[in-house]
């Protein structure tokens, strides 16, 4: 794993970055109780642990039906339907598209494969804020979205979610090849040469690993041009400064973050497993130069922000073309409850898609925005490796 001295971030405000914590300080704080130690993660998440290792989810967020199954669906300004892509595993996806009247005749839309968040343990493509984000994306970009409902942990521990992402991509390949009997909306609208993987929280982690795993799959004629990760969920055994600073965060306390990994990782694995900590995996790092373009979106008040900045640095050092947008103000999950932030993120997605091409870039370039409360439209900073 990269040492603390090796991990740096590009931001106007680096007071919370990994390099601001020296090795001796990290070693001394590993055993120290943190400000969130009193938070019971099972109570916070409304989880009940069962004797067989499964969990009972005592509180589920509301869900929305696909528009074709919802009597009021036509008022949402999009069309959506659910499809099963692996009957054996009962995994499904929601396809979201703009209304026909909103499209130019014969237009082919970029295809965004979306992976929802929820710490690998909760939510589906139908969860209300996951669905709403995809509907907004379909309208705003515009694009056609395939939102994947992968299997959840701990009933299906990693790499189950990554395998489901593989299945979804292979199903998409089948749709691209079957010009007669393929899914009609995809056959009519999708540009299979312009595929972007997009995810939030654990879904961003799935998008990251799905992109790397796709390098070993024969997906032709599909072309994955990039990955967008919003507040991506990664970790490690070492505590970062943001871990400790926001340990009692209301949205994602440190004890809850630890529990997510405990439930999601293979039995017996710790947070230095490569699913959680790609910095520790030479195999993953070897693949990074072939990822394509990457966008990372984060907020300074997020408990996972140090990992996100460190991820940008890891990608850049390994020749990946990266665009990073970090706002100084904002907490974990803010895009899901603040419509203004959600629209800003989707505008980044739109710009990212429009700027992505299949042609290789001569040199890796990173644009890193760090927005402050006083200047929310600051100019990007550029870095060349």
C-alpha positions in Angstrom: 0.0 0.0 0.0 1.2 3.5 -0.7 2.8 5.2 2.3 1.3 8.3 3.8 4.1 10.4 2.4 3.4 9.1 -1.1 -0.3 10.0 -1.0 -1.0 13.6 -2.1 -4.0 15.4 -3.5 -4.6 18.3 -5.8 -7.0 20.8 -4.2 -7.0 24.4 -3.1 -7.6 23.2 0.5 -5.4 20.2 1.5 -5.8 20.5 5.2 -7.8 17.3 5.3 -5.7 15.3 2.8 -3.8 12.1 3.6 -0.4 13.8 3.5 -1.3 16.1 6.4 -1.2 13.1 8.7 2.3 11.7 9.3 3.1 8.0 9.9 3.7 8.4 13.6 0.5 10.2 14.1 -1.5 7.6 12.2 0.1 4.8 14.3 -0.8 6.6 17.5 -4.4 7.2 16.5 -5.3 3.7 15.4 -6.1 2.6 18.9 -7.5 5.9 20.1 -11.3 6.2 20.5 -12.8 8.5 17.9 -15.7 11.0 18.1 -18.1 8.5 16.5 -17.2 5.5 18.7 -20.5 5.8 20.5 -22.6 5.4 17.3 -24.1 1.9 17.0 -23.9 1.2 13.3 -26.7 -1.5 13.3 -29.0 0.9 15.1 -28.0 3.8 12.7 -28.7 1.7 9.7 -31.8 0.0 11.2 -30.2 -3.4 10.6 -30.8 -6.6 12.6 -28.0 -9.2 12.3 -29.4 -12.7 11.9 -27.7 -15.9 13.1 -27.0 -17.0 9.6 -25.0 -13.9 8.8 -27.8 -12.2 6.8 -29.4 -8.9 7.9 -33.0 -7.8 8.3 -33.4 -4.3 6.9 -35.9 -2.8 9.3 -36.3 0.5 7.4 -36.4 0.7 3.6 -36.6 3.9 1.7 -39.5 4.4 -0.7 -39.2 3.1 -4.3 -40.7 4.2 -7.6 -42.1 1.9 -10.2 -40.8 2.1 -13.7 -42.9 4.6 -15.7 -44.5 1.9 -17.9 -45.8 0.2 -14.7 -46.8 3.5 -12.9 -50.1 5.1 -13.8 -48.5 8.5 -13.1 -45.3 7.7 -14.8 -46.0 9.8 -17.9 -45.8 12.9 -15.7 -42.1 12.4 -14.9 -41.0 13.5 -18.4 -39.2 10.2 -19.1 -39.9 6.6 -20.0 -38.6 3.7 -18.0 -38.9 -0.1 -17.9 -37.4 -2.9 -15.8 -35.6 -5.9 -17.5 -34.1 -9.0 -16.0 -30.5 -9.5 -17.3 -29.7 -12.7 -15.3 -32.8 -14.8 -14.5 -30.7 -17.3 -12.5 -29.5 -14.6 -10.1 -32.7 -12.6 -10.4 -30.7 -9.5 -11.2 -32.4 -6.7 -13.0 -31.9 -3.2 -14.4 -34.0 -0.2 -15.1 -33.7 1.3 -18.5 -34.5 5.1 -18.5 -34.9 7.1 -21.7 -36.1 10.6 -22.7 -39.5 11.0 -24.2 -39.7 10.5 -28.0 -40.9 14.1 -28.5 -37.8 15.4 -26.8 -35.4 13.7 -29.3 -34.3 14.5 -32.8 -35.3 11.9 -35.3 -32.7 9.2 -35.7 -30.6 10.4 -32.8 -28.3 7.9 -31.1 -27.7 8.6 -27.4 -24.7 7.8 -25.3 -25.4 4.9 -22.9 -24.8 5.4 -19.2 -24.6 2.2 -17.1 -25.4 3.4 -13.5 -24.6 1.6 -10.3 -26.5 2.8 -7.2 -25.0 3.4 -3.8 -26.0 2.2 -0.4 -22.7 0.8 1.0 -23.3 -2.5 -0.9 -26.0 -3.4 1.6 -29.1 -1.3 0.7 -31.1 0.3 -2.1 -32.0 -0.8 -5.6 -32.4 0.9 -9.0 -36.0 1.7 -7.9 -35.0 3.5 -4.7 -36.6 6.9 -5.1 -33.4 9.0 -5.1 -31.5 6.5 -7.3 -34.3 6.5 -9.7 -34.7 10.3 -9.7 -31.0 10.8 -10.4 -31.2 8.5 -13.4 -34.3 10.2 -14.7 -32.7 13.6 -14.4 -29.6 12.3 -16.3 -31.7 10.9 -19.1 -33.4 14.3 -19.5 -30.5 16.6 -19.0 -27.6 14.9 -20.8 -29.6 13.5 -22.7 -28.7 9.8 -22.6 -30.2 6.4 -22.1 -29.5 5.0 -18.7 -29.2 1.3 -17.7 -29.4 1.4 -13.9 -28.2 -1.9 -12.5 -29.7 -3.6 -9.4 -26.8 -5.7 -8.2 -27.1 -8.3 -5.4 -26.6 -6.9 -1.9 -24.3 -7.9 0.9 -24.0 -9.6 3.3 -26.2 -12.2 1.7 -24.1 -11.8 -1.4 -20.6 -10.6 -0.5 -18.1 -9.1 -2.9 -17.3 -9.9 -5.7 -21.0 -10.6 -6.3 -21.8 -7.0 -7.2 -18.8 -7.0 -9.6 -20.0 -10.2 -11.2 -23.4 -8.7 -11.6 -21.8 -5.7 -13.4 -20.0 -8.2 -15.7 -23.4 -9.9 -16.4 -25.0 -6.5 -17.2 -22.3 -5.6 -19.6 -22.5 -9.1 -21.3 -26.2 -8.7 -21.5 -25.7 -5.3 -23.1 -23.4 -6.8 -25.6 -26.1 -9.4 -26.5 -28.5 -6.5 -27.1 -26.0 -4.8 -29.4 -25.5 -7.9 -31.4 -29.2 -9.0 -31.6 -30.4 -6.4 -34.1 -33.7 -8.2 -34.6 -34.9 -9.3 -31.2 -32.8 -7.1 -28.9 -34.4 -4.7 -26.3 -36.3 -2.2 -28.6 -35.3 1.0 -26.7 -31.6 0.1 -26.9 -31.9 -1.0 -30.5 -33.6 2.3 -31.3 -31.6 4.8 -29.2 -28.3 3.5 -27.8 -24.9 4.3 -29.2 -23.0 1.2 -28.2 -19.8 2.9 -29.1 -20.3 5.5 -26.4 -20.7 3.7 -23.0 -20.0 5.4 -19.7 -19.9 3.7 -16.3 -21.3 5.9 -13.6 -21.8 5.3 -9.9 -22.2 6.9 -6.5 -20.7 5.7 -3.2 -20.5 1.9 -3.3 -21.8 2.1 -6.9 -18.8 4.1 -7.8 -16.6 1.4 -6.4 -18.5 -1.1 -8.5 -18.1 1.1 -11.6 -14.3 1.2 -10.9 -13.9 -2.5 -10.6 -16.4 -3.2 -13.4 -14.2 -1.1 -15.8 -11.1 -3.0 -14.8 -12.8 -6.4 -15.1 -14.2 -5.4 -18.5 -10.6 -5.3 -19.8 -10.6 -9.1 -19.5 -14.0 -9.6 -21.2 -14.8 -9.7 -24.9 -17.4 -7.0 -25.1 -17.2 -6.1 -28.8 -19.0 -4.1 -30.3 -19.4 -2.3 -27.0 -16.9 0.5 -26.3 -16.5 1.8 -22.7 -15.0 5.3 -23.0 -14.9 6.3 -19.4 -15.9 6.1 -15.8 -17.6 8.7 -13.6 -17.4 8.2 -9.8 -19.3 10.4 -7.4 -18.1 10.2 -3.8 -16.5 6.8 -4.5 -16.3 4.4 -1.5 -12.9 3.0 -0.9 -10.9 2.4 2.3 -8.1 0.8 4.2 -7.0 -0.2 7.6 -5.1 3.1 8.2 -7.3 5.9 9.3 -7.2 9.1 7.3 -7.7 12.6 8.8 -11.2 12.9 7.2 -12.1 9.5 8.8 -11.4 11.0 12.2 -12.6 14.5 11.5 -16.1 13.3 10.4 -16.3 10.2 12.5 -19.6 11.3 14.0 -21.1 12.4 10.7 -24.8 12.1 10.6 -25.0 10.7 7.1 -22.0 8.3 7.2 -20.4 7.8 10.7 -17.1 6.0 10.8 -18.6 3.0 12.6 -21.2 2.7 9.8 -18.5 3.0 7.1 -16.5 0.2 8.9 -19.7 -1.9 9.1 -20.4 -1.6 5.4 -17.0 -3.1 4.6 -17.3 -5.7 7.3 -20.6 -6.9 5.7 -19.5 -6.5 2.1 -15.9 -8.0 2.0 -15.3 -11.7 1.7 -15.4 -13.4 5.1 -12.1 -13.0 6.9 -10.9 -10.1 4.8 -10.1 -6.7 6.2 -10.2 -3.3 4.7 -6.8 -3.7 3.0 -8.4 -6.2 0.6 -8.1 -4.9 -3.0 -11.9 -4.5 -3.3 -11.7 -1.8 -0.7 -8.0 -0.7 -1.0 -6.8 -0.7 -4.6 -3.6 1.0 -3.5 -2.6 -2.3 -2.0 -3.0 -4.3 -5.2 -0.2 -4.4 -7.8 -2.7 -6.4 -10.1 -5.1 -3.5 -10.1 -2.5 -0.8 -10.5 -1.1 -2.6 -13.5 -4.5 -2.3 -15.2 -5.1 1.4 -14.5 -3.5 2.8 -17.6 -6.1 1.1 -19.7 -9.2 2.5 -17.9 -9.9 5.3 -20.3 -11.0 8.7 -19.1 -12.1 9.1 -15.4 -14.1 11.7 -13.6 -14.2 11.9 -9.8 -16.7 14.1 -8.0 -16.4 14.8 -4.2 -17.1 17.2 -1.4 -14.8 18.5 1.4 -17.2 17.6 4.2 -17.4 13.9 3.2 -15.8 11.3 5.5 -14.3 9.6 2.5 -12.9 12.7 0.8 -9.2 11.9 1.6 -9.6 8.5 -0.2 -11.1 10.3 -3.2 -8.3 12.8 -3.5 -5.8 9.9 -3.1 -7.6 8.0 -5.8 -7.2 10.9 -8.2 -3.5 10.9 -7.4 -3.2 7.1 -7.9 -4.9 7.3 -11.3 -2.9 10.3 -12.4 0.4 8.6 -11.5 -0.6 5.6 -13.6 -1.3 7.5 -16.7 -5.1 7.9 -16.5 -6.7 11.0 -17.9 -8.7 12.4 -14.9 -11.1 15.2 -14.4 -11.8 15.9 -10.7 -14.4 18.2 -9.3 -14.1 18.8 -5.5 -16.3 21.3 -3.7 -15.0 22.5 -0.4 -18.5 22.5 1.1 -20.8 19.5 1.1 -21.4 16.2 2.9 -21.7 12.5 2.0 -24.8 12.0 -0.2 -25.6 15.7 -0.7 -26.4 15.1 -4.4 -29.3 12.9 -3.4 -31.1 15.5 -1.3 -29.9 18.8 -2.8 -31.4 19.2 -6.3 -29.0 22.1 -7.2 -26.0 19.9 -6.4 -27.5 17.0 -8.3 -28.0 19.1 -11.4 -24.4 20.4 -11.1 -23.1 16.8 -10.9 -25.2 15.8 -14.0 -23.8 18.8 -15.9 -20.3 17.5 -15.1 -21.5 14.1 -16.5 -22.8 15.8 -19.6 -19.6 17.7 -20.2 -17.6 14.5 -19.5 -19.6 12.5 -22.0 -19.3 15.3 -24.6 -15.5 15.5 -24.1 -14.9 11.7 -24.2 -13.8 10.1 -27.4 -12.3 6.8 -28.4 -9.1 8.4 -29.5 -6.1 8.0 -27.1 -4.8 11.2 -25.5 -1.1 11.9 -26.0 -0.5 12.8 -22.4 -2.6 12.3 -19.2 -4.2 15.5 -18.1 -6.1 16.2 -14.9 -8.5 19.1 -14.3 -9.1 19.6 -10.6 -11.9 22.0 -9.5 -12.0 22.9 -5.9 -15.0 25.1 -5.3 -15.3 27.2 -2.2 -18.3 28.8 -0.5 -17.2 32.2 -1.9 -16.4 31.1 -5.4 -18.5 28.2 -6.6 -17.3 28.6 -10.2 -13.6 28.7 -9.8 -11.4 27.9 -12.8 -10.0 24.4 -13.2 -6.5 23.6 -12.2 -4.5 21.5 -14.7 -1.8 18.9 -14.0 0.3 16.9 -16.4 2.2 13.9 -15.3 
